[in-house]
Amino acid sequence: MKPIKISPKCKQGWPHYISAEGQWFPCWFTSHFHRYWKRDFFVVNKEKFDITKRRIEDILSDPILRELEKKWVSGDPEKIPYKCQKFCGDNIEKG
């Protein structure tokens, strides 16, 4: 697979998003269901992003977000969350 360059909109001023269920997401794009949802980074790590169980300050300082950034930097489509690829990535089909 071709490497993907991620330019995360959430690091460029796009607002964060909190679902009605109380899950924090770096943006609303990543909150939508998609064909890879069951193995999605934000689903697999749901407890880490749950504002009903954790303070937002704790979520934003959690090492899990550094892990996400490493995935972006890797350029590896197998590691980068699907919605990050779709909305913030270059070298992939948009739409």
C-alpha positions in Angstrom: 0.0 0.0 0.0 1.1 3.5 -0.8 2.2 5.6 2.3 -0.2 8.3 3.4 0.7 11.8 4.6 -1.6 12.9 7.3 -2.2 16.6 7.9 -4.5 16.4 10.9 -7.2 19.0 10.9 -7.6 18.6 14.7 -4.1 20.0 15.0 -4.9 22.9 12.7 -7.8 24.4 14.8 -10.7 22.2 13.9 -12.9 21.8 17.0 -12.9 18.6 19.1 -16.2 16.6 19.3 -18.0 14.9 22.1 -20.7 12.4 21.2 -24.1 12.1 22.9 -22.7 9.0 24.7 -19.9 11.0 26.2 -17.0 9.9 24.0 -14.4 12.5 23.1 -13.0 12.5 19.5 -10.4 14.8 18.0 -12.9 15.9 15.4 -16.4 15.0 14.3 -15.1 13.1 11.2 -13.6 10.4 13.5 -17.0 9.9 15.3 -18.8 8.5 12.3 -19.3 4.8 11.7 -17.6 3.2 8.7 -16.8 -0.2 7.3 -13.8 -0.7 9.6 -15.6 0.6 12.7 -15.1 -2.5 14.9 -11.3 -2.2 14.8 -11.2 1.6 14.7 -8.7 3.2 17.1 -11.4 5.2 18.8 -13.6 2.2 19.4 -10.9 -0.1 20.5 -9.7 2.5 23.0 -13.2 3.8 23.9 -12.6 3.8 27.6 -9.6 6.2 27.3 -11.9 8.7 25.6 -15.0 8.5 27.8 -15.7 11.8 29.5 -18.3 10.2 31.7 -15.4 8.3 33.4 -12.4 10.7 32.8 -11.8 14.4 32.9 -11.2 16.0 29.6 -7.8 17.2 30.9 -6.8 13.6 31.6 -8.0 12.5 28.1 -6.0 15.3 26.4 -2.8 14.4 28.3 -3.1 10.7 27.9 -0.2 8.9 26.1 -2.8 7.3 23.8 -2.9 10.6 21.9 0.9 10.4 21.4 0.3 6.9 20.1 -2.2 8.3 17.6 0.3 10.9 16.4 2.9 8.2 15.9 0.4 6.3 13.7 -0.1 9.5 11.6 3.6 10.0 11.2 4.2 6.4 10.2 2.3 6.9 7.0 1.2 3.3 7.2 -2.4 2.9 6.1 -2.7 -0.3 8.2 -2.0 1.8 11.4 -3.7 5.1 10.7 -7.4 5.3 11.6 -9.6 5.1 8.5 -11.4 8.5 9.1 -8.0 10.2 9.6 -6.9 8.8 6.3 -10.1 9.7 4.5 -10.4 13.3 5.7 -6.8 14.3 6.6 -4.7 12.2 4.3 -3.0 12.7 1.0 -2.6 9.9 -1.6 -5.9 8.3 -1.0 -9.2 8.5 -2.8 -11.5 11.1 -1.4 -15.2 10.7 -1.2 
